[in-house]
Amino acid sequence: MAAKIKKGDLVQVITGAKAERGGDRGKQGKVLRVFTDTNRVLVEGVNRVTKHTKVGQSQRGTKTGGIEVVEAPIHISNVALVDPSTKKPTRVGFRIDTVERDGKQREVRIRVAKSSGKDI
């Protein structure tokens, strides 16, 4: 099955608490990584958590570790792809086109925004 959300896509969080209540709903960000086995995505600037790492030393002698803020994965059903023409979240459909490569006809699946009907 073809992926509806891929790395590099602009997505918007559609569930959870609103931003004014400390949540992430309504925030937009770029997909950094897709975890297909657990159906989760890593979105830039969304679902940030504090991570405590053990203090150590690098080879140069500088201290490493401490408290850092990193993005945590969010379930793929909680985000929607942003339509490039309207800048609003939309569902994703597919259109099948036939393309000729090396003298052979090939079927190619193209992602289409359901709201506007434009290619993504």
Phi and psi in radians as a Rosetta constraint file:
Dihedral C 1 N 2 CA 2 C 2 CIRCULARHARMONIC -1.315 0.35
Dihedral N 2 CA 2 C 2 N 3 CIRCULARHARMONIC 2.566 0.35
Dihedral C 2 N 3 CA 3 C 3 CIRCULARHARMONIC -1.400 0.35
Dihedral N 3 CA 3 C 3 N 4 CIRCULARHARMONIC 2.374 0.35
Dihedral C 3 N 4 CA 4 C 4 CIRCULARHARMONIC -1.491 0.35
Dihedral N 4 CA 4 C 4 N 5 CIRCULARHARMONIC -0.525 0.35
Dihedral C 4 N 5 CA 5 C 5 CIRCULARHARMONIC -2.136 0.35
Dihedral N 5 CA 5 C 5 N 6 CIRCULARHARMONIC 2.241 0.35
Dihedral C 5 N 6 CA 6 C 6 CIRCULARHARMONIC -2.166 0.35
Dihedral N 6 CA 6 C 6 N 7 CIRCULARHARMONIC 2.931 0.35
Dihedral C 6 N 7 CA 7 C 7 CIRCULARHARMONIC -1.090 0.35
Dihedral N 7 CA 7 C 7 N 8 CIRCULARHARMONIC 2.351 0.35
Dihedral C 7 N 8 CA 8 C 8 CIRCULARHARMONIC 1.648 0.35
Dihedral N 8 CA 8 C 8 N 9 CIRCULARHARMONIC -0.170 0.35
Dihedral C 8 N 9 CA 9 C 9 CIRCULARHARMONIC -1.277 0.35
Dihedral N 9 CA 9 C 9 N 10 CIRCULARHARMONIC 2.649 0.35
Dihedral C 9 N 10 CA 10 C 10 CIRCULARHARMONIC -1.620 0.35
Dihedral N 10 CA 10 C 10 N 11 CIRCULARHARMONIC 2.122 0.35
Dihedral C 10 N 11 CA 11 C 11 CIRCULARHARMONIC -2.181 0.35
Dihedral N 11 CA 11 C 11 N 12 CIRCULARHARMONIC 2.837 0.35
Dihedral C 11 N 12 CA 12 C 12 CIRCULARHARMONIC -2.225 0.35
Dihedral N 12 CA 12 C 12 N 13 CIRCULARHARMONIC 2.428 0.35
Dihedral C 12 N 13 CA 13 C 13 CIRCULARHARMONIC -1.342 0.35
Dihedral N 13 CA 13 C 13 N 14 CIRCULARHARMONIC 2.259 0.35
Dihedral C 13 N 14 CA 14 C 14 CIRCULARHARMONIC -1.964 0.35
Dihedral N 14 CA 14 C 14 N 15 CIRCULARHARMONIC -0.048 0.35
Dihedral C 14 N 15 CA 15 C 15 CIRCULARHARMONIC -2.286 0.35
Dihedral N 15 CA 15 C 15 N 16 CIRCULARHARMONIC 2.935 0.35
Dihedral C 15 N 16 CA 16 C 16 CIRCULARHARMONIC 1.723 0.35
Dihedral N 16 CA 16 C 16 N 17 CIRCULARHARMONIC -2.974 0.35
Dihedral C 16 N 17 CA 17 C 17 CIRCULARHARMONIC -1.314 0.35
Dihedral N 17 CA 17 C 17 N 18 CIRCULARHARMONIC 2.601 0.35
Dihedral C 17 N 18 CA 18 C 18 CIRCULARHARMONIC -1.198 0.35
Dihedral N 18 CA 18 C 18 N 19 CIRCULARHARMONIC 2.832 0.35
Dihedral C 18 N 19 CA 19 C 19 CIRCULARHARMONIC -1.119 0.35
Dihedral N 19 CA 19 C 19 N 20 CIRCULARHARMONIC -0.602 0.35
Dihedral C 19 N 20 CA 20 C 20 CIRCULARHARMONIC -1.246 0.35
Dihedral N 20 CA 20 C 20 N 21 CIRCULARHARMONIC -0.256 0.35
Dihedral C 20 N 21 CA 21 C 21 CIRCULARHARMONIC -1.776 0.35
Dihedral N 21 CA 21 C 21 N 22 CIRCULARHARMONIC 0.203 0.35
Dihedral C 21 N 22 CA 22 C 22 CIRCULARHARMONIC 1.627 0.35
Dihedral N 22 CA 22 C 22 N 23 CIRCULARHARMONIC 0.120 0.35
Dihedral C 22 N 23 CA 23 C 23 CIRCULARHARMONIC -1.692 0.35
Dihedral N 23 CA 23 C 23 N 24 CIRCULARHARMONIC -2.907 0.35
Dihedral C 23 N 24 CA 24 C 24 CIRCULARHARMONIC -2.070 0.35
Dihedral N 24 CA 24 C 24 N 25 CIRCULARHARMONIC 0.020 0.35
Dihedral C 24 N 25 CA 25 C 25 CIRCULARHARMONIC -1.108 0.35
Dihedral N 25 CA 25 C 25 N 26 CIRCULARHARMONIC 2.327 0.35
Dihedral C 25 N 26 CA 26 C 26 CIRCULARHARMONIC 1.649 0.35
Dihedral N 26 CA 26 C 26 N 27 CIRCULARHARMONIC -0.239 0.35
Dihedral C 26 N 27 CA 27 C 27 CIRCULARHARMONIC -1.322 0.35
Dihedral N 27 CA 27 C 27 N 28 CIRCULARHARMONIC 2.513 0.35
Dihedral C 27 N 28 CA 28 C 28 CIRCULARHARMONIC -1.978 0.35
Dihedral N 28 CA 28 C 28 N 29 CIRCULARHARMONIC 2.556 0.35
Dihedral C 28 N 29 CA 29 C 29 CIRCULARHARMONIC -2.852 0.35
Dihedral N 29 CA 29 C 29 N 30 CIRCULARHARMONIC 2.898 0.35
Dihedral C 29 N 30 CA 30 C 30 CIRCULARHARMONIC -1.532 0.35
Dihedral N 30 CA 30 C 30 N 31 CIRCULARHARMONIC 2.448 0.35
Dihedral C 30 N 31 CA 31 C 31 CIRCULARHARMONIC -1.317 0.35
Dihedral N 31 CA 31 C 31 N 32 CIRCULARHARMONIC 2.129 0.35
Dihedral C 31 N 32 CA 32 C 32 CIRCULARHARMONIC -1.560 0.35
Dihedral N 32 CA 32 C 32 N 33 CIRCULARHARMONIC -0.592 0.35
Dihedral C 32 N 33 CA 33 C 33 CIRCULARHARMONIC -2.770 0.35
Dihedral N 33 CA 33 C 33 N 34 CIRCULARHARMONIC 2.567 0.35
Dihedral C 33 N 34 CA 34 C 34 CIRCULARHARMONIC -2.048 0.35
Dihedral N 34 CA 34 C 34 N 35 CIRCULARHARMONIC 2.191 0.35
Dihedral C 34 N 35 CA 35 C 35 CIRCULARHARMONIC -1.748 0.35
Dihedral N 35 CA 35 C 35 N 36 CIRCULARHARMONIC 1.706 0.35
Dihedral C 35 N 36 CA 36 C 36 CIRCULARHARMONIC -1.264 0.35
Dihedral N 36 CA 36 C 36 N 37 CIRCULARHARMONIC -0.501 0.35
Dihedral C 36 N 37 CA 37 C 37 CIRCULARHARMONIC -1.236 0.35
Dihedral N 37 CA 37 C 37 N 38 CIRCULARHARMONIC -0.557 0.35
Dihedral C 37 N 38 CA 38 C 38 CIRCULARHARMONIC -1.911 0.35
Dihedral N 38 CA 38 C 38 N 39 CIRCULARHARMONIC 0.084 0.35
Dihedral C 38 N 39 CA 39 C 39 CIRCULARHARMONIC 0.986 0.35
Dihedral N 39 CA 39 C 39 N 40 CIRCULARHARMONIC 0.805 0.35
Dihedral C 39 N 40 CA 40 C 40 CIRCULARHARMONIC -2.201 0.35
Dihedral N 40 CA 40 C 40 N 41 CIRCULARHARMONIC 2.734 0.35
Dihedral C 40 N 41 CA 41 C 41 CIRCULARHARMONIC -2.262 0.35
Dihedral N 41 CA 41 C 41 N 42 CIRCULARHARMONIC 2.626 0.35
Dihedral C 41 N 42 CA 42 C 42 CIRCULARHARMONIC -1.830 0.35
Dihedral N 42 CA 42 C 42 N 43 CIRCULARHARMONIC 2.016 0.35
Dihedral C 42 N 43 CA 43 C 43 CIRCULARHARMONIC -1.947 0.35
Dihedral N 43 CA 43 C 43 N 44 CIRCULARHARMONIC 2.369 0.35
Dihedral C 43 N 44 CA 44 C 44 CIRCULARHARMONIC -1.156 0.35
Dihedral N 44 CA 44 C 44 N 45 CIRCULARHARMONIC 2.136 0.35
Dihedral C 44 N 45 CA 45 C 45 CIRCULARHARMONIC 1.419 0.35
Dihedral N 45 CA 45 C 45 N 46 CIRCULARHARMONIC 0.115 0.35
Dihedral C 45 N 46 CA 46 C 46 CIRCULARHARMONIC -2.090 0.35
Dihedral N 46 CA 46 C 46 N 47 CIRCULARHARMONIC 2.495 0.35
Dihedral C 46 N 47 CA 47 C 47 CIRCULARHARMONIC 1.024 0.35
Dihedral N 47 CA 47 C 47 N 48 CIRCULARHARMONIC 0.894 0.35
Dihedral C 47 N 48 CA 48 C 48 CIRCULARHARMONIC -1.413 0.35
Dihedral N 48 CA 48 C 48 N 49 CIRCULARHARMONIC 2.304 0.35
Dihedral C 48 N 49 CA 49 C 49 CIRCULARHARMONIC -2.209 0.35
Dihedral N 49 CA 49 C 49 N 50 CIRCULARHARMONIC 2.684 0.35
Dihedral C 49 N 50 CA 50 C 50 CIRCULARHARMONIC -1.560 0.35
Dihedral N 50 CA 50 C 50 N 51 CIRCULARHARMONIC 2.322 0.35
Dihedral C 50 N 51 CA 51 C 51 CIRCULARHARMONIC -2.121 0.35
Dihedral N 51 CA 51 C 51 N 52 CIRCULARHARMONIC 2.231 0.35
Dihedral C 51 N 52 CA 52 C 52 CIRCULARHARMONIC -1.670 0.35
Dihedral N 52 CA 52 C 52 N 53 CIRCULARHARMONIC 2.073 0.35
Dihedral C 52 N 53 CA 53 C 53 CIRCULARHARMONIC -1.927 0.35
Dihedral N 53 CA 53 C 53 N 54 CIRCULARHARMONIC 2.549 0.35
Dihedral C 53 N 54 CA 54 C 54 CIRCULARHARMONIC -1.174 0.35
Dihedral N 54 CA 54 C 54 N 55 CIRCULARHARMONIC 2.437 0.35
Dihedral C 54 N 55 CA 55 C 55 CIRCULARHARMONIC -1.310 0.35
Dihedral N 55 CA 55 C 55 N 56 CIRCULARHARMONIC 2.327 0.35
Dihedral C 55 N 56 CA 56 C 56 CIRCULARHARMONIC -2.550 0.35
Dihedral N 56 CA 56 C 56 N 57 CIRCULARHARMONIC -2.944 0.35
Dihedral C 56 N 57 CA 57 C 57 CIRCULARHARMONIC -2.242 0.35
Dihedral N 57 CA 57 C 57 N 58 CIRCULARHARMONIC 2.437 0.35
Dihedral C 57 N 58 CA 58 C 58 CIRCULARHARMONIC -1.456 0.35
Dihedral N 58 CA 58 C 58 N 59 CIRCULARHARMONIC 3.122 0.35
Dihedral C 58 N 59 CA 59 C 59 CIRCULARHARMONIC -1.173 0.35
Dihedral N 59 CA 59 C 59 N 60 CIRCULARHARMONIC -0.445 0.35
Dihedral C 59 N 60 CA 60 C 60 CIRCULARHARMONIC -1.438 0.35
Dihedral N 60 CA 60 C 60 N 61 CIRCULARHARMONIC -0.163 0.35
Dihedral C 60 N 61 CA 61 C 61 CIRCULARHARMONIC 1.730 0.35
Dihedral N 61 CA 61 C 61 N 62 CIRCULARHARMONIC 0.003 0.35
Dihedral C 61 N 62 CA 62 C 62 CIRCULARHARMONIC -1.401 0.35
Dihedral N 62 CA 62 C 62 N 63 CIRCULARHARMONIC 2.608 0.35
Dihedral C 62 N 63 CA 63 C 63 CIRCULARHARMONIC -1.356 0.35
Dihedral N 63 CA 63 C 63 N 64 CIRCULARHARMONIC 2.445 0.35
Dihedral C 63 N 64 CA 64 C 64 CIRCULARHARMONIC -2.112 0.35
Dihedral N 64 CA 64 C 64 N 65 CIRCULARHARMONIC 2.893 0.35
Dihedral C 64 N 65 CA 65 C 65 CIRCULARHARMONIC 1.707 0.35
Dihedral N 65 CA 65 C 65 N 66 CIRCULARHARMONIC -3.010 0.35
Dihedral C 65 N 66 CA 66 C 66 CIRCULARHARMONIC 1.983 0.35
Dihedral N 66 CA 66 C 66 N 67 CIRCULARHARMONIC -2.710 0.35
Dihedral C 66 N 67 CA 67 C 67 CIRCULARHARMONIC -1.788 0.35
Dihedral N 67 CA 67 C 67 N 68 CIRCULARHARMONIC 2.202 0.35
Dihedral C 67 N 68 CA 68 C 68 CIRCULARHARMONIC -2.306 0.35
Dihedral N 68 CA 68 C 68 N 69 CIRCULARHARMONIC 2.665 0.35
Dihedral C 68 N 69 CA 69 C 69 CIRCULARHARMONIC -1.834 0.35
Dihedral N 69 CA 69 C 69 N 70 CIRCULARHARMONIC 2.150 0.35
Dihedral C 69 N 70 CA 70 C 70 CIRCULARHARMONIC -2.283 0.35
Dihedral N 70 CA 70 C 70 N 71 CIRCULARHARMONIC 2.830 0.35
Dihedral C 70 N 71 CA 71 C 71 CIRCULARHARMONIC -1.438 0.35
Dihedral N 71 CA 71 C 71 N 72 CIRCULARHARMONIC 2.455 0.35
Dihedral C 71 N 72 CA 72 C 72 CIRCULARHARMONIC -1.904 0.35
Dihedral N 72 CA 72 C 72 N 73 CIRCULARHARMONIC 2.681 0.35
Dihedral C 72 N 73 CA 73 C 73 CIRCULARHARMONIC -1.142 0.35
Dihedral N 73 CA 73 C 73 N 74 CIRCULARHARMONIC 2.621 0.35
Dihedral C 73 N 74 CA 74 C 74 CIRCULARHARMONIC -2.209 0.35
Dihedral N 74 CA 74 C 74 N 75 CIRCULARHARMONIC 2.569 0.35
Dihedral C 74 N 75 CA 75 C 75 CIRCULARHARMONIC -1.143 0.35
Dihedral N 75 CA 75 C 75 N 76 CIRCULARHARMONIC 2.509 0.35
Dihedral C 75 N 76 CA 76 C 76 CIRCULARHARMONIC -1.158 0.35
Dihedral N 76 CA 76 C 76 N 77 CIRCULARHARMONIC -0.409 0.35
Dihedral C 76 N 77 CA 77 C 77 CIRCULARHARMONIC -1.326 0.35
Dihedral N 77 CA 77 C 77 N 78 CIRCULARHARMONIC -0.233 0.35
Dihedral C 77 N 78 CA 78 C 78 CIRCULARHARMONIC -1.612 0.35
Dihedral N 78 CA 78 C 78 N 79 CIRCULARHARMONIC 0.026 0.35
Dihedral C 78 N 79 CA 79 C 79 CIRCULARHARMONIC -2.183 0.35
Dihedral N 79 CA 79 C 79 N 80 CIRCULARHARMONIC 2.672 0.35
Dihedral C 79 N 80 CA 80 C 80 CIRCULARHARMONIC -2.280 0.35
Dihedral N 80 CA 80 C 80 N 81 CIRCULARHARMONIC 2.498 0.35
Dihedral C 80 N 81 CA 81 C 81 CIRCULARHARMONIC -1.170 0.35
Dihedral N 81 CA 81 C 81 N 82 CIRCULARHARMONIC 2.448 0.35
Dihedral C 81 N 82 CA 82 C 82 CIRCULARHARMONIC -1.581 0.35
Dihedral N 82 CA 82 C 82 N 83 CIRCULARHARMONIC 2.237 0.35
Dihedral C 82 N 83 CA 83 C 83 CIRCULARHARMONIC -1.186 0.35
Dihedral N 83 CA 83 C 83 N 84 CIRCULARHARMONIC 2.176 0.35
Dihedral C 83 N 84 CA 84 C 84 CIRCULARHARMONIC -1.118 0.35
Dihedral N 84 CA 84 C 84 N 85 CIRCULARHARMONIC -0.460 0.35
Dihedral C 84 N 85 CA 85 C 85 CIRCULARHARMONIC -1.465 0.35
Dihedral N 85 CA 85 C 85 N 86 CIRCULARHARMONIC -0.661 0.35
Dihedral C 85 N 86 CA 86 C 86 CIRCULARHARMONIC -1.800 0.35
Dihedral N 86 CA 86 C 86 N 87 CIRCULARHARMONIC -0.219 0.35
Dihedral C 86 N 87 CA 87 C 87 CIRCULARHARMONIC 1.069 0.35
Dihedral N 87 CA 87 C 87 N 88 CIRCULARHARMONIC 0.468 0.35
Dihedral C 87 N 88 CA 88 C 88 CIRCULARHARMONIC -2.100 0.35
Dihedral N 88 CA 88 C 88 N 89 CIRCULARHARMONIC 2.717 0.35
Dihedral C 88 N 89 CA 89 C 89 CIRCULARHARMONIC -1.165 0.35
Dihedral N 89 CA 89 C 89 N 90 CIRCULARHARMONIC 2.532 0.35
Dihedral C 89 N 90 CA 90 C 90 CIRCULARHARMONIC -2.548 0.35
Dihedral N 90 CA 90 C 90 N 91 CIRCULARHARMONIC 2.816 0.35
Dihedral C 90 N 91 CA 91 C 91 CIRCULARHARMONIC -1.464 0.35
Dihedral N 91 CA 91 C 91 N 92 CIRCULARHARMONIC 2.855 0.35
Dihedral C 91 N 92 CA 92 C 92 CIRCULARHARMONIC -2.045 0.35
Dihedral N 92 CA 92 C 92 N 93 CIRCULARHARMONIC 2.327 0.35
Dihedral C 92 N 93 CA 93 C 93 CIRCULARHARMONIC -2.149 0.35
Dihedral N 93 CA 93 C 93 N 94 CIRCULARHARMONIC 3.133 0.35
Dihedral C 93 N 94 CA 94 C 94 CIRCULARHARMONIC -2.260 0.35
Dihedral N 94 CA 94 C 94 N 95 CIRCULARHARMONIC 2.542 0.35
Dihedral C 94 N 95 CA 95 C 95 CIRCULARHARMONIC -2.156 0.35
Dihedral N 95 CA 95 C 95 N 96 CIRCULARHARMONIC 2.376 0.35
Dihedral C 95 N 96 CA 96 C 96 CIRCULARHARMONIC -1.765 0.35
Dihedral N 96 CA 96 C 96 N 97 CIRCULARHARMONIC 2.134 0.35
Dihedral C 96 N 97 CA 97 C 97 CIRCULARHARMONIC -2.025 0.35
Dihedral N 97 CA 97 C 97 N 98 CIRCULARHARMONIC 2.663 0.35
Dihedral C 97 N 98 CA 98 C 98 CIRCULARHARMONIC -1.807 0.35
Dihedral N 98 CA 98 C 98 N 99 CIRCULARHARMONIC 2.279 0.35
Dihedral C 98 N 99 CA 99 C 99 CIRCULARHARMONIC -2.179 0.35
Dihedral N 99 CA 99 C 99 N 100 CIRCULARHARMONIC 2.486 0.35
Dihedral C 99 N 100 CA 100 C 100 CIRCULARHARMONIC -1.738 0.35
Dihedral N 100 CA 100 C 100 N 101 CIRCULARHARMONIC 2.111 0.35
Dihedral C 100 N 101 CA 101 C 101 CIRCULARHARMONIC -2.282 0.35
Dihedral N 101 CA 101 C 101 N 102 CIRCULARHARMONIC 2.249 0.35
Dihedral C 101 N 102 CA 102 C 102 CIRCULARHARMONIC 0.951 0.35
Dihedral N 102 CA 102 C 102 N 103 CIRCULARHARMONIC 0.631 0.35
Dihedral C 102 N 103 CA 103 C 103 CIRCULARHARMONIC 1.372 0.35
Dihedral N 103 CA 103 C 103 N 104 CIRCULARHARMONIC 0.114 0.35
Dihedral C 103 N 104 CA 104 C 104 CIRCULARHARMONIC -2.050 0.35
Dihedral N 104 CA 104 C 104 N 105 CIRCULARHARMONIC 2.518 0.35
Dihedral C 104 N 105 CA 105 C 105 CIRCULARHARMONIC -1.461 0.35
Dihedral N 105 CA 105 C 105 N 106 CIRCULARHARMONIC 2.257 0.35
Dihedral C 105 N 106 CA 106 C 106 CIRCULARHARMONIC -2.202 0.35
Dihedral N 106 CA 106 C 106 N 107 CIRCULARHARMONIC 2.527 0.35
Dihedral C 106 N 107 CA 107 C 107 CIRCULARHARMONIC -1.651 0.35
Dihedral N 107 CA 107 C 107 N 108 CIRCULARHARMONIC 2.264 0.35
Dihedral C 107 N 108 CA 108 C 108 CIRCULARHARMONIC -2.129 0.35
Dihedral N 108 CA 108 C 108 N 109 CIRCULARHARMONIC 2.325 0.35
Dihedral C 108 N 109 CA 109 C 109 CIRCULARHARMONIC -1.610 0.35
Dihedral N 109 CA 109 C 109 N 110 CIRCULARHARMONIC 2.194 0.35
Dihedral C 109 N 110 CA 110 C 110 CIRCULARHARMONIC -2.001 0.35
Dihedral N 110 CA 110 C 110 N 111 CIRCULARHARMONIC 2.279 0.35
Dihedral C 110 N 111 CA 111 C 111 CIRCULARHARMONIC -1.306 0.35
Dihedral N 111 CA 111 C 111 N 112 CIRCULARHARMONIC 2.386 0.35
Dihedral C 111 N 112 CA 112 C 112 CIRCULARHARMONIC -2.267 0.35
Dihedral N 112 CA 112 C 112 N 113 CIRCULARHARMONIC 2.387 0.35
Dihedral C 112 N 113 CA 113 C 113 CIRCULARHARMONIC -1.312 0.35
Dihedral N 113 CA 113 C 113 N 114 CIRCULARHARMONIC 2.229 0.35
Dihedral C 113 N 114 CA 114 C 114 CIRCULARHARMONIC -1.184 0.35
Dihedral N 114 CA 114 C 114 N 115 CIRCULARHARMONIC -0.610 0.35
Dihedral C 114 N 115 CA 115 C 115 CIRCULARHARMONIC -1.253 0.35
Dihedral N 115 CA 115 C 115 N 116 CIRCULARHARMONIC -0.761 0.35
Dihedral C 115 N 116 CA 116 C 116 CIRCULARHARMONIC -1.816 0.35
Dihedral N 116 CA 116 C 116 N 117 CIRCULARHARMONIC -0.349 0.35
Dihedral C 116 N 117 CA 117 C 117 CIRCULARHARMONIC 1.415 0.35
Dihedral N 117 CA 117 C 117 N 118 CIRCULARHARMONIC 0.105 0.35
Dihedral C 117 N 118 CA 118 C 118 CIRCULARHARMONIC -1.544 0.35
Dihedral N 118 CA 118 C 118 N 119 CIRCULARHARMONIC 2.726 0.35
Dihedral C 118 N 119 CA 119 C 119 CIRCULARHARMONIC -1.245 0.35
Dihedral N 119 CA 119 C 119 N 120 CIRCULARHARMONIC 2.582 0.35
